[in-house]
């Protein structure tokens, strides 16, 4: 079972256009593993920045690209057993 502990800092952050993939290293009974979160920054009506987790049609190509980059990064940094 994986624990829900995340490092204070991400292992890495990848970007493609306006889309960001943040890769976190987590620890489970079976050892460390990586997980990814995807986000898209936006400004609310008051001008404050937030990170959204929904993606429109125009975001999907960048999302696919950054997801592929995240997969490649995680594969390269995962220890083989």
N, C-alpha and C positions, 0 to 999 in steps of 0.2 A: 504494500500500500504506500502510495506517495504521500509525503508530508507536504503541507501547503506553505513551506518556508521558501521565501525568495530572498536572494541576495539583495542588499541595499542598492547595489548597482547592477545594471544588466551586464551580461557577458559581452554583448555588442548590440548596436543599433544599426539597422540598414534602412536606406531610404530609396524610394523611386518616385520621383515627382513629389506629390503631396502626401504620399502614403509611407508609413513608417512601420517596420517590423522590429520589435524589441525582443531579443533572445535572452532568456533567464536560465541560469543553472539552478536546478533543484536537486534535492537529495531524497532517495527512497531507501527502503530496506535492501534493494538490489544495487545501490550505488547512485552516483550522480547521473542526471539526465538533463536535457534541455527542453524548454517549452517556449513557444513564441506567442506574443500578443501583437495584434495589428491595430493601428489607429490612424485617424485622419484629423489634423488640427482644423478648428473652425472658430470663428468669432461669434459670440452671441450678440443680441441687440444692444447691449451696453458696451460692447467692444472688448469684453474679456475673452481670452483664449481658453479653449477647452479641447480635449481629445475625444473625438467621436469614434464609435465602433461600427457604424453603419456606412455602407459604401454605395454610391450611385453608379449609374451606367458608365459615366466618364472616369470613374475611379478603378474600374475592374481590371483594365489592362495593367496598370501600375501595381495593383494588388497581386495579380498573378506573377508579375515579374519579381516583386520583392518576396513573395512566398517561395518562388524557385530559388532565389538567392539565399533565403533563410535555410531552406532544405540543404543546399550545397554547403553552407557554413556549418550547420549542425552535423552533417555527415563527416566533414573534414575534422571536426573537433570532438567527435565521439570516440571514446576508447573502445577498440574491438576486444571482445573477451574470447 
